[in-house]
Amino acid sequence: MATDDKAIDSLSEQLAQLPPLEKYPNCYPEINPLTSILHEITGVDPKIIYPNLQWTQTLAHGDMVLPIPALRVKGKPQELGEQWLAKWPGSPLVEKPTVNGTFMPIFFKTGPLTKSLIPMARKLGPEFGKNKANGLKDPTDPSKGQKRIIVEFSSPNIAKPFHAGHLRSTIIGGFLAKLYESMGWDVKKINYLGDWGKQYGLLSLGFDKYGNDEDLEKDPINHLFYVYVKINEDVTAEKAQVDKLQSEGKTEEAQKLKDEGLDEQARRYFKRMTERDQAAIDRWQKFRGLSITKYRETYKRLNIEFDEYSGESQVPEEAMNKAAATLLEKGIAEESDGALIVNFTKHVPGKAGKSLEKPIIRKKDGTALYLTRDISELLNRAEKYKFDKMVYVIASQQDLHVKQFFKIVELMGHKDLADKCQHINFGLVLGMSTRKGTVKFLDDILRDVGDFMHDLMRRNEDKYQQVENPEAVADTIGISAVMVQDMSGKRINNYKFDLDTMCSFEGDTGPYLQYAHARLCSITRKAQLNEEDIASADLSLLTESHATDLVRVLSQWPDVVQNTLKTLEPTTVLTYLFKMTHVLSSSYDQLKIVGSEPGLMKARFALYDTARLVLNNGMRLVGLTPVNRY
Ligand code: ARG
């Protein structure tokens, strides 16, 4: 027994000193002890074994499970499994598996797992779970630099409400940027504003009538929205007037109103903008600049900072003309009624071509469209950023639009480029309203949820008194509530925006995660142990099943992150964090710190502190700000 213990200790020590991760961007089968054992007993190529080893959803089913048929060996799974296990060589790290029909559940030996996991996680700290090697161009030679990814997300429209689609894009995009950063990629975050088109000519006209500089400087987002609403009311009234004149037979008067009306004026104004008329452009830059300053502040509350505020207005006319010329030259686009269209049925065979429809690339009057701008912008980014990958976080309502512009870029001869682009889509948010009515801007959403949270906190007066700066805490927890509700399901699913559910402390919510984190922090505060105490803890005292289960879940964290890079679903992280916090909360009664003898206290504390670390890392990865007390 004593020699066994010694062997385990030295093994754990070795594991805790794992070789630098740079060498293993996705972890290779060769360094996975399980893969080599399975290779030994089955004879199957490790490259087939490794990707088929799965983490389990429930600890009762093992730490990992091998679906026997996945190894593609002829025979009945149960019998094959039994034959293989007869050759099991034994391992200091892994228990001998059993066979359960088609599955082979595998359990790690908990002693060595505990002794390697806790010191390793604590040593890595905020880095635990990250794998910077993944983003290296060449994992064996870091000097060759990182791979670059562009994440385009949020992309609201100036002077229009920040709707649910923008909220989801912001949350999911922010998460993806953090995910790739933690995997060592060079991430560029781009906000592609809706800030161009005839309606912005109209906005400028509206500003002359309803706007003023003072209100603009004070609150650009709301003021521009106010102007936009007012001038659109005028447009509606004018249209009604035209109809009225026409119905009264006053055709000439009706035509005159049409020719000189707001719509025409807006068109002309916008034309001036596209021709880079200085006065028109200066004003537009001002609206845009002030809006961006305000957006920046709001995004900051969500821990998001953009590297570039691009936008439809930033796509040069010349670039679009050039793209249109190429499209014509290559026979991809064709004239139709004076406009330029792409008839996909001619370029993509079968159903696929039909489903892509016949989008317009350039209007009769020569102006470009949303689609044209996206095509040019993509080509421009390729040149400017030389990216390895680009993701567009856009609502699934725009699936067709995105398919069209990816396909057009491919048809233009840039298949390699189109292949580097990926659309990350998502479903709708239903009923996004708060107590104060339907929300319009991100700021309003966050403020209303913060207020709601603050009211809830106040109901527990004793606890409330202990919180320093309760308003700020309510704000942070409110933001967590919104974000977690958004990220809990699969992206493509719709969900209902529901304040009561998202703000509840029970169930799988943001406030619940914050509570779990704050509770762990309070353990840290009360224990008052220093690093040395913890490092010297005798981890072999952690023998209770509650303790070993917690260790087992915690050890899954790096693989959860790795797996998230495959799913690109924030729910992969959240599902794990909830699973982990459930195991944690059921262990508090069993693994008490207060009142335990000092040795045990240290060991348990080391375990809880590792849980705190993993929870903190996980919350930050999805973009939450963990609170220490509330
Ligand atoms: N501003 C657009 C909207 O609100 C979203 C832009 C999405 N990004 C893009 N490259 N098309 O609908």
Residues whose N, C-alpha, C, O or C-beta is under 5 A from the ligand:
A	BS01	LIG	S155 P156 N157 Y192 L193 G194 D374 I394
